[in-house]
Amino acid sequence: MDSLTAGFWGAFFGTVALMLAASLTAYARSMQRVALLAALSAIVSALFTCAFLGWLPIGNAAVKSRVLAHVAVGSAVVLGLMLASMLGLLRKREVARQAYGLMAGGASLALVVGWALRPEQALALAALMAFAVGCVMLALSIRSAYRGDRLAWAAVVGVACMLVALTGLSAIALVGHLPWPVHAASAVAGMAYLAVMAGVLWSRYSYLLELSQVMAHGPSYDPVTRMRSHSETGQMMGAAFFRRGHGQHPVGVIVVSIANLYALDNLHGRGAYNHALFVCATRLRSCVPQDVQMGRLADDGFLLLVPDARDAERLRRLARQVRERLSRPLVLSTSREPAQLDAGQTTWAAELGVGVLSAGTQMRPSLALTTARAMSRTAWTFPSRLAWFDEAGRQIAELPQAVEPA
């Protein structure tokens, strides 16, 4: 294999590695179905490619052809069922049983007939069966697309790329040495297939995270910020302070208040207001550690609860991080048309106030929330936009600047 051909296949296996990494991320976020399908797609595609490129450590040509035939049949079954699941064709038990039966019967027939043929003929038959499964999935994807499933059009493109890659790899396995354009077309088609399938998987199943939140919190779930609503936030705080009583350690309370949301609503409407709130909540979730609980507070703020606030510097560092992330400018959309949501022309930056409080064991939840919120609004008058409760002066003061390391 020359260097140019190796470069194309190296890019393909790099795409496989990226897809596996993405599947691990999805698994860490409790999206097991997405992770399973993404990992299966990547692993089966990589195994099929390695086998048909002749990288299996098998010296006997007849044995290698038999193994490749089994790999082709198995890959066709797995990828066919995976695509059917992505298209939502296996939701009904009766249809799922029929699909499993057809796949098992077709695979068994191809293997049995293959053992009655010469090894090269068995490999050709298995490759033909895999191509037929791909054609069936292509037809089903086109049918779903014409029935109104927008993601099915992406599946059509992905399956078409898979058929191109399958044809090229089958030719490489059956003929032997072929010029580099065949390898290049197969590798690029394989990368396109993986990329499209990753996008379809994410689009198809990303709603599961949102659905789990809705099912967990019900009416208390805020769809704009995808956090606990104001009423649920109060219950969250009560539970945190109840646990504080058992653990005998202070609770960190950070309140973020946004001063210019009301003006944004008046100037550009509720759509721009919701867009700004949505982006601020997204940025907040991306910079807050996993042990910190979050919730929406009224119409212009957020509440963060740190379960163990004995490390005061960590609390202050988190407040500075929140201020830096949420105060970055963003471009808002003032249109409610879906096609124009990413074509916003209004630049806006949140005017933040961040209040930081370490609530001791004797402080009531209502008093802690009222104090932290008052500090966040007082912070609007400070240059740093950060406020805390100065125990020495018994008053709200500006949070001291971070000490630079020597």
C-alpha positions in Angstrom: 0.0 0.0 0.0 1.5 3.3 -1.1 1.6 6.4 1.1 -1.3 8.1 -0.6 -3.6 5.2 -0.1 -2.4 4.8 3.5 -3.2 8.5 4.1 -6.8 8.0 2.9 -7.4 5.0 5.1 -5.6 6.7 8.0 -8.2 9.5 7.8 -11.0 6.9 7.8 -9.7 5.2 10.9 -9.2 8.6 12.5 -12.9 9.3 11.9 -13.7 5.9 13.5 -11.7 7.0 16.6 -13.5 10.3 16.8 -16.9 8.5 16.6 -15.9 6.1 19.4 -14.8 9.0 21.5 -18.1 10.7 20.9 -19.9 7.5 21.9 -18.0 7.4 25.2 -19.1 11.0 25.8 -22.7 10.1 25.1 -22.5 7.1 27.4 -21.1 9.4 30.2 -24.1 11.6 29.8 -26.5 8.6 30.3 -27.4 8.3 26.6 -26.7 4.6 26.4 -28.7 4.0 23.2 -26.9 6.7 21.3 -23.6 5.4 22.6 -24.4 1.8 21.6 -25.5 2.6 18.1 -22.6 5.0 17.5 -20.0 2.5 18.8 -21.5 -0.4 16.8 -21.5 1.7 13.6 -17.8 2.6 14.1 -16.6 -0.8 15.3 -18.4 -2.8 12.6 -17.3 -0.4 9.9 -13.7 -0.6 11.1 -13.8 -4.4 11.3 -15.3 -4.7 7.9 -12.7 -2.4 6.4 -9.7 -4.1 8.1 -10.9 -7.5 6.9 -11.6 -6.5 3.3 -8.3 -4.6 3.1 -6.5 -7.9 3.9 -5.2 -6.9 7.3 -6.4 -10.1 9.0 -3.5 -12.3 10.1 -4.6 -15.2 7.9 -2.2 -16.6 5.4 -4.3 -19.2 3.6 -6.3 -17.5 0.8 -9.2 -20.0 1.0 -9.6 -19.5 4.8 -9.4 -15.8 4.4 -12.2 -15.7 1.8 -14.4 -17.8 4.1 -13.7 -15.5 7.1 -14.4 -12.4 4.9 -17.7 -13.9 3.8 -18.8 -14.3 7.5 -17.6 -10.8 8.3 -19.6 -9.4 5.4 -22.8 -11.2 6.4 -22.5 -10.3 10.1 -21.7 -6.6 9.2 -24.7 -6.5 6.9 -27.0 -7.8 9.6 -25.8 -5.4 12.3 -25.7 -2.3 10.1 -29.1 -3.2 8.6 -30.8 -3.6 12.0 -29.1 -0.4 13.3 -30.3 1.6 10.3 -33.8 0.2 10.8 -33.8 1.2 14.4 -32.6 4.7 13.5 -35.5 5.1 11.1 -37.9 4.0 13.8 -38.9 0.9 11.9 -38.5 -1.4 14.9 -40.8 0.3 17.3 -43.6 -2.2 16.9 -42.9 -5.6 18.2 -44.5 -7.4 15.2 -42.4 -5.4 12.7 -39.3 -5.9 14.8 -39.8 -9.7 15.0 -40.3 -9.8 11.2 -37.1 -7.8 10.6 -35.1 -10.0 12.9 -36.5 -13.1 11.3 -35.7 -11.9 7.8 -32.2 -10.8 8.7 -31.5 -14.1 10.5 -33.0 -16.1 7.6 -31.1 -14.2 4.9 -27.8 -14.4 6.8 -28.2 -18.2 7.4 -29.1 -18.8 3.8 -26.1 -16.8 2.5 -23.8 -18.7 4.9 -25.2 -22.2 4.0 -25.1 -21.6 0.3 -21.7 -20.1 0.6 -20.3 -23.2 2.2 -21.5 -25.1 -0.9 -19.5 -22.8 -3.2 -15.8 -22.1 -3.6 -14.3 -19.7 -1.1 -14.1 -16.9 -3.7 -17.7 -17.4 -4.8 -18.8 -17.5 -1.1 -17.1 -14.1 -0.6 -18.8 -12.7 -3.7 -22.2 -14.0 -2.5 -21.7 -12.4 1.0 -20.7 -9.1 -0.6 -23.8 -9.3 -2.8 -26.0 -10.0 0.2 -24.5 -7.0 2.1 -25.1 -4.8 -1.0 -28.7 -6.0 -1.2 -29.3 -5.2 2.5 -27.9 -1.7 1.8 -30.2 -1.3 -1.2 -33.2 -2.3 0.9 -32.3 0.2 3.6 -31.8 2.9 1.0 -35.3 2.2 -0.3 -36.8 2.3 3.2 -34.9 5.6 3.9 -36.3 7.1 0.7 -39.8 6.0 1.7 -39.5 7.5 5.2 -38.1 10.8 3.6 -41.1 11.1 1.3 -43.4 10.5 4.3 -42.1 13.6 5.9 -39.2 12.4 8.0 -36.5 15.1 7.4 -33.7 13.0 9.1 -34.4 10.2 6.6 -32.9 12.3 3.8 -29.6 12.3 5.8 -30.0 8.6 6.1 -30.4 8.3 2.3 -27.1 10.1 1.8 -25.4 8.0 4.5 -26.6 4.7 3.0 -25.6 5.8 -0.5 -22.1 6.5 0.8 -22.0 3.1 2.6 -22.9 1.4 -0.7 -20.1 3.2 -2.5 -17.6 2.1 0.3 -19.0 -1.4 0.2 -18.6 -1.7 -3.5 -15.0 -0.4 -3.4 -13.9 -2.7 -0.6 -15.5 -5.7 -2.2 -13.7 -5.0 -5.4 -10.4 -4.7 -3.4 -11.0 -8.0 -1.6 -12.0 -9.9 -4.8 -9.6 -8.5 -7.3 -6.6 -7.6 -5.2 -4.4 -4.7 -6.0 -6.4 -1.8 -7.4 -5.3 1.8 -8.2 -5.4 4.4 -5.4 -8.5 6.2 -6.7 -10.6 3.2 -5.8 -9.1 3.2 -2.3 -9.6 7.0 -2.0 -13.3 6.8 -3.1 -14.0 4.0 -0.7 -12.3 5.7 2.2 -14.0 9.1 1.6 -17.3 7.4 1.2 -16.8 5.5 4.5 -15.9 8.8 6.3 -19.0 10.4 4.9 -21.1 7.5 6.0 -19.8 7.7 9.6 -20.2 11.5 9.7 -23.8 11.4 8.4 -24.8 8.6 10.7 -23.3 10.4 13.7 -25.4 13.4 12.8 -28.5 11.4 12.4 -28.0 9.5 15.6 -27.5 12.7 17.6 -30.5 14.4 16.0 -32.7 11.3 16.5 -31.9 10.7 20.1 -30.7 14.0 21.6 -34.3 14.7 22.7 -33.8 11.9 25.3 -31.9 14.2 27.6 -34.7 16.8 27.4 -37.3 14.1 27.8 -35.6 12.7 30.9 -35.6 16.2 32.5 -39.2 16.7 31.7 -40.2 13.4 33.2 -38.1 14.0 36.3 -39.3 17.5 37.0 -42.7 17.6 35.2 -44.3 21.1 35.4 -41.4 22.3 37.4 -39.1 22.0 34.4 -38.3 25.2 32.6 -38.0 24.6 28.9 -36.2 27.8 28.1 -33.2 27.3 30.4 -33.6 23.5 30.6 -33.2 23.9 34.4 -35.4 23.7 37.4 -38.1 26.3 37.4 -38.4 29.0 40.1 -40.7 26.9 42.3 -38.6 23.8 42.0 -35.5 25.9 42.8 -36.9 26.7 46.2 -37.4 23.0 46.9 -33.9 22.3 45.7 -32.5 24.9 48.2 -34.6 23.5 51.0 -33.2 20.0 50.4 -29.6 21.3 50.2 -30.0 23.0 53.6 -31.6 19.9 55.1 -28.6 17.9 54.0 -26.4 20.7 55.4 -27.9 20.1 58.8 -26.7 16.5 58.8 -23.3 17.2 57.4 -22.5 20.3 59.6 -20.8 22.2 56.8 -21.8 25.5 55.1 -23.6 25.7 51.8 -22.3 27.9 49.0 -25.1 30.1 47.5 -24.3 32.0 44.3 -27.0 34.1 42.7 -26.6 35.5 39.2 -28.9 38.5 38.3 -29.0 39.9 34.8 -29.9 43.6 34.8 -30.7 44.2 31.1 -33.0 41.3 30.3 -36.1 43.4 30.9 -34.8 46.1 28.6 -34.0 43.5 25.9 -37.6 42.2 26.1 -39.0 45.8 25.6 -36.6 46.6 22.7 -36.6 43.4 20.7 -39.4 41.3 22.0 -39.9 38.0 23.9 -38.1 36.0 21.2 -34.8 37.8 21.8 -35.3 37.6 25.6 -35.8 33.8 25.4 -32.8 33.5 23.1 -30.6 35.4 25.6 -31.8 33.4 28.5 -31.3 30.2 26.6 -27.7 31.0 25.8 -26.9 32.3 29.3 -28.2 29.0 30.8 -26.2 27.0 28.2 -23.0 28.8 29.1 -23.7 28.4 32.8 -24.1 24.6 32.5 -20.9 24.4 30.5 -18.7 26.1 33.2 -20.2 24.8 36.4 -18.8 21.6 38.1 -21.0 18.6 38.3 -21.5 18.7 42.1 -23.1 22.2 41.8 -26.9 22.3 41.6 -28.5 24.9 39.4 -32.0 26.4 38.9 -33.8 29.4 37.4 -34.5 32.2 39.8 -37.4 34.6 38.9 -37.3 36.0 35.4 -33.8 37.4 35.4 -31.5 35.2 37.5 -30.0 31.8 38.3 -29.2 30.1 41.6 -26.2 27.9 42.1 -25.8 25.7 45.2 -22.4 24.4 46.2 -23.0 21.5 48.7 -19.7 22.0 50.7 -18.5 25.6 50.9 -15.7 25.1 53.4 -13.2 26.1 50.7 -14.1 29.8 50.3 -11.5 30.4 47.6 -13.2 27.7 45.4 -16.5 29.5 45.8 -15.0 32.8 44.8 -13.2 31.2 41.8 -16.5 29.7 40.6 -18.2 33.1 40.9 -15.4 34.7 38.8 -15.7 31.9 36.2 -19.4 32.4 35.9 -19.0 36.1 35.5 -16.4 35.7 32.7 -18.4 33.1 30.8 -21.8 34.8 31.0 -20.6 38.3 30.3 -19.2 37.5 26.8 -21.1 39.2 24.0 -23.5 37.1 21.8 -25.5 37.7 18.7 -29.2 37.4 19.2 -32.0 36.5 16.7 -35.1 38.7 16.7 -37.0 36.4 14.3 -39.2 33.5 15.2 -38.7 31.8 11.8 -36.7 28.5 12.2 -34.7 29.2 9.0 -33.5 32.6 10.4 -32.6 31.6 14.0 -28.9 31.5 13.3 -28.9 34.8 11.3 -29.2 37.2 14.2 -27.9 40.7 13.9 -28.3 42.1 17.4 -25.2 42.0 19.6 -26.0 41.8 23.3 -24.0 41.3 26.4 -25.4 40.4 29.8 -25.1 43.0 32.6 -24.4 40.6 35.4 -24.4 40.8 39.1 -23.1 37.9 41.0 -23.7 37.5 44.7 -21.6 35.0 46.7 -22.6 33.7 50.2 -21.4 31.0 52.4 -24.5 30.1 54.4 -23.5 28.8 57.9 -25.3 26.1 59.8 -27.6 28.5 61.6 -28.8 30.5 58.5 -32.3 29.7 57.2 -32.8 28.9 53.5 -35.1 31.9 52.9 -32.7 34.3 54.5 -29.7 32.9 52.6 -31.6 33.2 49.3 -32.8 36.8 50.0 -29.3 37.8 51.1 -27.5 36.3 48.1 -30.0 37.9 45.7 -29.6 41.3 47.3 -25.9 40.9 46.9 -26.2 40.0 43.3 -28.2 43.2 42.7 -25.8 45.3 44.7 -23.0 43.8 42.6 -24.4 45.8 39.6 -22.8 48.9 41.1 -19.3 47.3 41.5 -16.7 47.4 38.7 -16.1 43.7 39.1 -19.8 42.8 39.3 -19.0 40.5 42.2 -20.3 40.9 45.7 -20.0 39.0 48.9 -20.9 39.4 52.6 -18.0 41.0 54.6 -18.2 39.4 58.0 -15.8 42.0 59.5 -17.9 45.0 58.4 -21.2 43.1 58.5 -22.2 44.5 55.1 -22.3 43.6 51.4 -19.0 44.5 49.8 -17.1 43.9 46.5 -15.5 40.6 46.2 -11.7 40.9 46.6 -9.5 40.5 43.5 -8.0 37.1 42.9 -4.5 36.7 44.2 -2.0 36.2 41.3 0.4 33.3 41.9 4.0 34.4 42.5 
